[in-house]
Every structure is written in C-alpha cells, then in structure tokens.
C-alpha cells in the first residue's frame, strides 16, 4: 500500500458509500477537495459531513496514522485546518496542536479489492508498459480525447529547453530559431554538433551570404571542420579557399570534424547532406523566423522545407568519393520530423511567451495534419491497439511512455484509470 493509491481512491471516490470515522460518527464526502501536488495537505477545500456537522477544510492521507508525526505535521501551521485524516493503518491517534483530536477515516477494507489487485499487477508487470496485457485485451477508447492534452504537455516540456536557448541568445527570436532549427537538422544523432555549428556562425554573418550557395556551404562546411587540406575534388578545394577568406574576415574558429557522426547512419542521413540541405533552407528563407510564423497554412510550412543539397552532392555522400547520381532532396519523412521537432515546438513556445493562443493552436493544428512518426516504439503502441494516425497522437504516445509508463504513474494516467476500474 502507498499514499499515491490512497489518494487515487479518495480523489475518485472509489470507496464505500457507508462510511464512519474511527470514533463511530457517520461520514459523508460531499466533495473530496482539490488535490495538492505541492507542500501542504494532500487535498484542499474538501467538504464533509461528520455526524450532524458540515465541515470545510483540508484532508491529509497517510498509509499509517503515525506518519503524521513522522512527517512533522504536528508542528506545521499549514495543517491546522485539517478536518479529516485518511489512513490505511490506524496505529496512532492524531491531534491538532491545541490537543483536539482530528477525525480519522480508516480506508482498509473500504474499497473494491479488485482495483488494488489490478494496480498491483501493473506495478509488478515487467512488460514494455505496465498495462500492456490489459490494453491489448481492452483497447482504450479514451485516448483520442486525451491525446491533445498529452501533446500540449510534451510541447510545454520542450518549451522549457527552447526558453534556455532563447535566453542564451539574449531573447533574440531570429537567432534562437536559427540555432534551434539547426539542431533539428541534426535529427538527434547530430543535433548537438549542428547546434554548435549554428552558434559558431552568428545569424548576422550567415544572412550576408545566404544568397550565394558557394559562400554558404564554405561557411557551413568550413566551420564544421570538414574542409581538410587533403581534399582532392575541385568543389571542396574551392570551398576551402573561400572559407579561408571568410574565416579570416570574421575571425571564425571551426569545430572538430570528429564531432560529427556517420557510423550506422544511412547515407541519405549523413551530416554532409544535412549541412548542404540546411544551407538550402537558409537560402530559401533567409532564416527569418517571422516568415514561418506568418505562413497561413500547413502546406506553406512544408514548402519552406522543399529543399535539396547542392549539385555536387547529387553524385556524392561524402567529399572526394563519387556515387551514383541521385538528387538529394529532403524526403517526406525528414520534412515531417523537421516540422514536428523543429518548427512546431518553437511556434508553441513563441505563442506561450507572447500569450498568443492562435499561435499555439496553429502549432497543434500542424501536428494534426502531419503523418505520425514511424519507429519501433510507435509500432508497439499500434500493436497494443492505440491509434497512431497523425503526429499529434504519436507525440502524445511518446510523452505517455516517457512520463507516465516508464515512471509507472498509472494512477495519473487516464488509460490506467479506465483499466483499473474496468472490473467494477
């Protein structure tokens, strides 16, 4: 038994209707109160009828009554308005500081045993998620309703990281977006070196050369540390010469080439191609964030990412090594990921900071219109019977797995609540 489960029973009134306090007085729960997740009593503003008196105040829950003293509540003024002590084991009497006893409700044997049995099964389940077996047998119809709220939770979580970036850029929206989208072009594996690359070339410099693909790639590949002296092809040698001039002009210091990861990546995901495609994005948009905000439709946003690497990369994946001709366009799945992980979180954060609900709504609408991610985790959710038809749902499921399932927060999960009460 634990306090979390007791709170769940109390919050959702999953206890017997015919209740009495430890002293034998009739207890009627008119309202269980508002659950408090910070310091202080577990539930505020509860309304109870005890005997012939109606009370309004706070409720505190413990597994053992003696936990009241073990937690130091007896000397804490925040607990003076406690009108009921809800416990599983009544191993001690509890009193206010003035010596007046606090009414106690003993929850042991006051709830359906089937709920606790189901809860124990989830807590001890070693499957991929705690409710995997039950979910496969009884697919939950409530997820569609919960998915938008989970997606918002995920975007708020991502916004905290973007805010740190924005603060580090002196609250410069354009610079922050430039670096954030650069990170997105790294597609997780090369996210950090991409972000460092953008940081090493301030946007004010890059904008002066966005119209010239040669100079753009010279700056990007030079700062990436990839323009070695030993290169043989004419194009990278020309890039190196251009970069030496620009690096001297702007006093630039390149990254180490070893920062970039190629191992176990498909050639189409090599950082060389992504760097060139990032240059194409900068040329198309001039890295102007507000152009992205002002795009009225989802299709407009997709058009900004209709980019390809420069001509040299049609026959190369890395410098100095020829390959079969293939135009290195940004694929549909990559475009989707850039919008999911790059554009949408930044739009949502902007809407939060500017208190513009319409911008936040636009971010969510983009997720609804995007095809969901395809990976092993999403496949498992599909096998469990949950819908994964768009990016809002897949983002919701990724958040659900990380912040609820992995932490076994089944009592805070709507799906968990439905499955726990299925046998009632």
C-alpha positions in Angstrom: 0.0 0.0 0.0 1.2 3.6 -0.7 -0.1 7.1 -0.3 -0.5 7.5 -4.1 -3.0 4.7 -4.3 -4.9 6.1 -1.3 -5.1 9.5 -2.9 -6.4 7.9 -6.1 -9.2 6.2 -4.1 -10.1 9.4 -2.3 -9.9 11.7 -5.3 -12.2 9.5 -7.5 -14.4 8.4 -4.6 -13.7 4.7 -5.2 -14.6 3.9 -1.6 -17.7 2.6 0.1 -20.6 5.0 0.5 -21.4 3.8 4.0 -18.5 5.4 6.0 -17.9 6.0 9.6 -14.9 7.7 11.3 -12.7 5.8 13.7 -14.8 7.1 16.6 -18.0 5.8 15.0 -19.5 9.0 13.5 -21.3 8.9 10.2 -19.1 10.4 7.4 -20.4 11.7 4.1 -18.0 13.0 1.4 -19.7 16.0 -0.2 -16.6 16.9 -2.1 -13.1 15.3 -1.8 -11.3 18.6 -2.3 -8.7 19.7 -4.8 -5.6 17.6 -4.9 -2.4 19.4 -3.9 0.9 18.4 -5.6 3.0 20.9 -3.7 3.8 21.1 0.0 1.0 21.1 2.5 -2.1 18.9 2.9 -3.0 16.4 0.2 -6.4 17.9 -0.6 -7.6 21.5 -0.2 -11.2 22.8 0.2 -12.9 19.5 0.9 -16.5 19.5 2.2 -17.5 16.7 4.6 -20.5 15.9 6.8 -19.3 14.3 10.0 -22.1 13.4 12.4 -24.5 16.3 12.3 -21.9 18.9 11.3 -20.8 20.0 7.8 -17.1 20.8 7.6 -15.0 22.6 5.0 -11.2 22.3 5.1 -8.2 20.1 4.2 -7.7 16.4 4.1 -4.4 14.6 4.8 -3.7 11.0 3.8 -1.1 8.5 5.2 -0.5 4.8 5.0 0.0 4.7 8.8 -1.6 7.3 11.1 1.8 7.7 12.9 3.2 9.1 9.6 1.5 12.4 10.7 4.2 12.7 13.4 7.0 11.1 11.4 6.4 13.8 8.6 6.4 16.6 11.2 2.9 17.8 10.5 2.2 18.3 14.2 4.3 21.5 14.3 3.3 22.8 10.8 0.7 25.6 10.8 -0.3 24.6 7.2 -2.0 21.5 8.7 -4.1 23.4 11.3 -7.2 23.3 9.1 -7.1 19.6 8.6 -10.7 18.3 9.0 -10.0 14.6 8.3 -7.1 12.2 8.5 -7.5 9.4 6.0 -5.3 6.3 6.8 -4.8 2.7 5.9 -3.4 1.6 9.3 -4.7 3.3 12.4 -1.6 2.8 14.5 -1.8 6.1 16.4 -4.2 8.8 17.4 -3.6 12.2 15.8 -4.3 15.6 17.4 -4.1 19.3 16.4 -1.5 21.5 18.2 -4.2 22.5 20.7 -4.8 18.9 21.7 -8.1 18.5 19.8 -8.4 15.1 18.1 -8.6 15.0 14.3 -11.3 12.8 12.9 -9.9 9.7 11.2 -11.2 7.6 8.4 -9.7 4.1 8.0 -9.7 3.0 4.4 -8.6 -0.6 4.9 -11.4 -2.8 3.6 -13.4 0.2 2.4 -12.7 -0.1 -1.4 -13.2 -2.9 -4.0 -10.3 -5.3 -3.7 -10.3 -5.8 -7.5 -8.9 -2.3 -8.0 -5.9 -2.9 -5.8 -5.3 -6.3 -7.4 -5.3 -4.7 -10.8 -3.0 -1.9 -9.6 -0.5 -4.5 -8.1 -0.4 -6.3 -11.5 0.5 -3.1 -13.2 3.2 -2.2 -10.7 4.9 -5.5 -10.9 4.5 -6.1 -14.6 7.8 -6.3 -16.5 6.3 -5.8 -19.9 7.1 -2.8 -22.2 4.4 -0.8 -20.4 2.7 -1.7 -17.1 -0.8 -2.2 -18.7 0.4 -3.8 -21.9 -1.6 -7.1 -21.4 -4.8 -5.4 -20.3 -4.6 -2.8 -23.1 -4.3 -5.4 -25.8 -7.4 -7.2 -24.4 -9.4 -4.0 -23.9 -8.3 -1.1 -26.2 -9.0 2.2 -24.5 -11.5 4.5 -26.3 -10.5 7.5 -24.3 -7.0 8.1 -25.8 -8.4 10.1 -28.7 -9.8 12.6 -26.2 -6.6 12.7 -24.1 -4.1 12.9 -26.9 -4.3 16.7 -27.4 -3.7 17.3 -23.7 -0.7 15.0 -23.8 0.7 16.7 -26.9 0.4 20.0 -25.1 2.2 18.6 -22.1 5.0 17.5 -24.4 5.2 20.9 -26.1 5.4 22.6 -22.7 8.2 20.3 -21.7 10.1 21.1 -24.9 9.4 24.8 -24.4 11.5 24.8 -21.3 14.5 23.8 -23.3 13.8 26.3 -26.0 13.5 29.1 -23.4 17.0 28.3 -22.2 18.2 28.6 -25.7 16.3 31.8 -26.3 17.7 33.3 -23.0 21.2 32.4 -24.1 20.6 34.3 -27.4 19.7 37.5 -25.5 16.0 36.9 -26.3 16.7 37.3 -30.0 13.9 35.3 -31.7 15.7 35.0 -35.0 19.0 33.8 -33.6 17.2 31.3 -31.3 15.1 29.9 -34.1 18.2 29.6 -36.4 20.1 27.6 -33.7 17.0 25.5 -32.8 16.3 24.6 -36.4 19.9 23.8 -36.9 19.7 21.3 -34.0 16.6 19.8 -35.7 18.6 19.2 -38.9 20.9 17.0 -36.9 18.0 14.6 -36.4 19.0 13.7 -32.8 22.2 11.9 -33.7 24.0 15.0 -34.9 21.8 17.5 -33.1 24.5 18.9 -30.8 27.2 19.4 -33.4 24.6 21.1 -35.6 23.6 23.5 -32.8 27.2 24.2 -32.1 27.8 24.8 -35.8 25.0 27.5 -35.9 26.3 29.0 -32.7 29.8 29.3 -34.3 28.4 31.3 -37.2 26.1 34.0 -35.9 23.0 34.6 -37.9 24.0 38.2 -38.8 27.1 36.7 -40.6 25.1 33.9 -42.3 22.5 36.3 -43.6 25.1 38.3 -45.6 25.9 35.2 -47.6 22.6 33.3 -47.8 22.1 34.3 -51.5 25.4 32.7 -52.5 25.3 28.9 -52.2 29.1 28.7 -52.6 29.8 31.0 -49.7 27.0 29.5 -47.6 28.5 26.0 -48.0 32.0 27.3 -47.5 31.0 28.8 -44.1 29.0 25.7 -43.0 31.4 23.0 -44.1 34.4 25.1 -43.0 33.0 25.7 -39.5 32.0 22.0 -39.4 35.7 21.2 -39.7 35.2 19.2 -42.8 37.3 21.1 -45.3 40.6 19.3 -44.8 43.8 20.2 -46.7 43.9 16.7 -48.1 40.7 17.0 -50.2 41.1 16.4 -53.9 37.9 17.3 -55.7 37.7 20.7 -57.2 34.5 21.7 -55.4 35.7 21.1 -51.8 39.0 22.7 -52.7 37.2 25.8 -53.9 35.0 25.7 -50.7 38.2 25.6 -48.6 39.7 28.6 -50.4 36.5 30.6 -49.9 36.3 29.5 -46.3 39.8 30.6 -45.5 39.0 34.1 -46.7 35.7 34.3 -44.8 37.2 32.7 -41.6 39.9 35.3 -41.6 37.4 38.1 -42.3 35.1 37.1 -39.4 37.7 35.6 -37.1 36.0 32.2 -37.0 37.1 29.1 -35.2 35.9 25.8 -36.7 34.6 22.7 -34.8 36.4 19.4 -34.7 35.4 17.2 -37.6 35.3 14.3 -35.1 32.2 15.8 -33.5 30.1 14.5 -36.5 28.7 11.0 -36.5 28.4 8.9 -39.7 28.5 5.4 -38.2 25.3 3.4 -38.5 23.6 6.2 -40.4 22.0 5.6 -43.8 24.0 7.6 -46.4 20.9 9.8 -47.0 21.2 10.9 -43.4 24.9 11.7 -43.5 25.6 15.1 -41.9 27.3 16.2 -45.1 24.0 16.1 -46.9 22.1 17.6 -44.0 24.5 20.5 -43.8 24.0 21.2 -47.5 20.3 21.0 -47.1 20.4 23.3 -44.2 22.2 25.8 -46.4 19.4 25.4 -48.9 16.9 26.2 -46.2 18.8 29.4 -45.2 18.9 30.5 -48.9 15.1 29.9 -49.3 14.0 31.7 -46.1 17.0 33.9 -45.2 16.5 32.3 -41.8 13.7 34.7 -41.0 11.6 33.1 -38.3 8.7 35.5 -38.7 8.2 34.4 -42.2 7.5 30.9 -40.7 5.0 32.3 -38.2 3.2 34.3 -40.9 2.6 31.2 -43.1 -1.1 30.8 -43.1 -1.4 27.1 -43.9 0.3 23.8 -43.3 1.2 23.5 -47.0 3.1 26.8 -46.8 5.2 25.5 -44.0 6.0 22.3 -45.9 7.0 24.5 -48.9 9.7 26.2 -46.8 11.3 22.7 -46.4 11.1 21.7 -50.1 14.9 21.8 -50.3 17.8 19.8 -51.7 21.5 19.6 -51.4 23.6 21.5 -53.9 24.6 19.9 -57.3 27.9 18.4 -56.0 26.0 16.2 -53.7 24.0 14.6 -56.5 27.0 12.3 -57.1 28.4 12.3 -53.5 27.6 11.4 -49.9 30.9 12.5 -48.6 33.7 14.6 -50.1 36.0 13.0 -52.7 34.0 9.8 -53.0 31.7 9.6 -56.1 28.4 7.8 -56.0 25.5 7.1 -58.4 23.6 10.2 -59.5 20.7 11.0 -57.2 19.1 14.3 -56.4 19.5 14.7 -52.6 16.0 16.1 -51.9 14.7 16.4 -48.3 12.4 13.4 -48.0 8.8 13.5 -46.8 9.6 11.7 -43.5 12.5 14.1 -42.9 10.4 17.1 -43.6 7.8 15.8 -41.2 10.4 15.3 -38.5 11.7 18.9 -39.0 8.2 20.3 -38.6 7.5 18.0 -35.6 10.7 18.6 -33.7 11.8 22.0 -35.1 9.0 24.3 -36.2 6.1 23.2 -34.1 7.8 23.4 -30.6 9.3 26.8 -31.5 5.9 28.1 -32.7 4.3 26.8 -29.5 7.0 28.4 -27.3 6.5 31.7 -29.1 2.8 31.5 -28.5 3.5 30.9 -24.8 5.9 33.8 -24.4 3.7 36.2 -26.4 0.5 34.9 -24.9 -1.0 34.3 -28.3 -3.4 31.3 -28.2 -3.8 31.4 -32.0 -0.1 30.7 -32.5 -0.2 27.8 -30.0 -3.3 26.5 -31.8 -1.5 26.7 -35.2 1.3 24.5 -33.8 -1.2 21.9 -32.7 -3.0 22.0 -36.0 0.2 21.3 -37.8 0.7 18.2 -35.7 -2.8 17.0 -36.6 -2.1 17.4 -40.3 1.3 15.7 -40.1 1.7 12.0 -40.6 2.9 10.4 -37.4 6.5 9.1 -36.9 7.3 5.6 -37.8 9.6 3.9 -35.3 9.8 0.8 -33.1 8.1 2.5 -30.1 5.1 3.6 -32.2 4.8 0.2 -33.7 4.4 -1.3 -30.2 1.7 1.2 -29.4 -0.1 0.2 -32.6 0.2 -3.4 -31.7 -1.4 -2.6 -28.3 -4.4 -1.1 -30.0 -3.9 2.6 -29.7 -4.3 4.9 -32.8 -1.2 6.4 -34.4 -2.7 8.1 -37.4 -1.2 11.6 -37.0 1.7 13.4 -35.4 -0.4 14.7 -32.5 -1.2 11.1 -31.5 2.3 9.8 -31.9 3.8 12.8 -30.0 1.2 12.1 -27.3 2.2 8.4 -27.1 5.9 9.2 -26.9 5.2 11.6 -24.0 2.9 9.0 -22.3 5.6 6.4 -22.5 8.3 8.6 -21.1 6.5 10.5 -18.3 3.8 8.0 -17.3 4.6 4.4 -18.3 8.3 4.4 -17.5 7.7 6.1 -14.1 4.6 3.8 -13.5 2.4 6.8 -13.0 -0.6 4.6 -13.8 -2.8 6.4 -11.2 -2.3 9.7 -13.0 -3.0 8.2 -16.4 -6.5 8.2 -17.9 -5.9 4.9 -19.6 -4.7 3.4 -16.4 -7.7 4.7 -14.5 -10.1 3.2 -17.1 -8.3 -0.2 -16.9 -8.2 -0.1 -13.1 -11.9 0.5 -12.8 -12.8 -2.0 -15.6 -13.8 -4.7 -13.2 -16.1 -2.6 -11.0 
